[in-house]
């Protein structure tokens, strides 16, 4: 799950003026679009990036996924877990573009966020590279299915 | 009972290392206390009035002798030589040092135990019927379903930051011994006829029950979820809650408020829609996993009913009145001929409900190994069960318990009190619970009325969070703070059994000594008014509150 090369690359920033704390686990070019609210996105045919707030209905985006280049899911406080569901819902709907957790994103939540489908992180406060690597390498296996491609223990047992 | 394979062990070991790393980062100042708090809570570590408290998970209340011994060792090594069994079938230690927590978790992992998700706004330890696998009245052993839910809910990435804590109970009898309808999700495994003329098992889902400051009885939202859809349905229930449960007010954040505000019908509609969607997402485990888990809960090799005991206990013991009273009061019918489930009371007269010393834990472990197929259960009523005891071994079991202060014959009687830790330990409490429990048990022991009163479930909470289940007591007591003085409100008529009911308050509260008198007054009204075969609760339901009020306040 952790690719040290991309981790380091992410921590060094992308050289395009983004927050140097951006962590990215994708190999395509960064989608450089300003994110708009869900309501605005649905109304504006030319919007390419959207930001989901905790109370927003992520499913409103599903009819428009073909033009979405970047979804930011905001975590105003790390203890508000609605963004985890928003992320999984979009992945379940087939969204394959960049899914970025922004805001109060902390190292101890990264592994769960990755499992819910986030593939980039733009934390308010920069994270320690070693801690990030340790956090993402923490779990030898997983018990349940989520939005990542890890095989749950209960499937491995009966493979 | 369930045993870890290398996968389970690796996950628990990884958790220990994760927590050690989190503690290190906290000490280095990389984590603020606000950031660290939910992490330590999800490892069972609370900051109480005087020290840290560590809550250890006992999944569905089942323990082996070795595990009970490990709990005894932890009590001695890291605490003050005792532990406290809780209303969610767990054990907690009240005098823990933060710097020892990592080592304790490592000790637990060495006996396939942990403190994962015993606190925090996540899915907590799954509780179950303490007589599971033994009760004569169960459809099937509910624990395999509880174990499947344990695995599913452990480190669930979507549901680690729910609006509030989330408690699930699983039973498989009509008799409810787990307060199922007072949980966020209560599941009852049921049997129904299928088209082939056979029977099939499914799960009835009750969602949105709870105690706390707004007690509610969970409505049934789906009477029959097929067992090969169990996890998918649970996932749907949780997702609707995670997305729509209130987060603006901690006291309105439990799922019961969501179900209440939406209405059970609308909540159910949303769950069914999410369920229909999730059925295509492959979240359900292979059915073979449920079958694998079931093999761990196969019946032990029961002896023939008529077989004699090899304990060496003299035959005269069986005729001792104290022994006979204990058997009559503290054993429960078993599905296997010649067997009973024996309840070890942790409610000695004047004692602290649910406490056991390290020596007592070791003795219970020894008895389980020698006479009980190496199995123990923690009851939500804060007692311990030896689930499978051959009747011929009961005299030896009782003799050993009697020598250790563990033979109080008071199961479901007025001395068998549930009490929260209260103001003696808890930072949330408004009043002490333990001294009130002690005084009541002493009062009824002195008057000798306990036996005459029969089944009378008394429950005490030291604040409105209701950890002592006072809403569900035949008699409930709630400690409040009235202008700096502890005051106790009395309520009557609650039940956490299959006839679930919420108790009603009698009127103005009482002082600490006054509440003991008030309980006795209420008990006397029952003794005066009861008809043949009526329990306290039955009499209350028949005659209503008025006669009790008159006796209490006029």
Interface residues (C-beta under 8 A of the other chain):
Chain A: X54 X78 X79 X80 X81 X82 X84 X85 X86 X88 X92 X106 X108 X109 X111 X112 X113 X115 X116 X128 X131 X134 X138 X139 X140 X141 X142 X143 X144 X145 X146 X152 X153 X154 X155 X156 X157 X158
Chain B: X5 X7 X8 X10 X11 X14 X17 X18 X21 X22 X25 X30 X31 X35 X38 X39 X121 X151 X152 X154 X155 X156 X157 X158 X159 X160 X161 X162 X231 X239 X242 X243 X247 X277 X281 X282 X283 X285 X286 X288 X289 X292
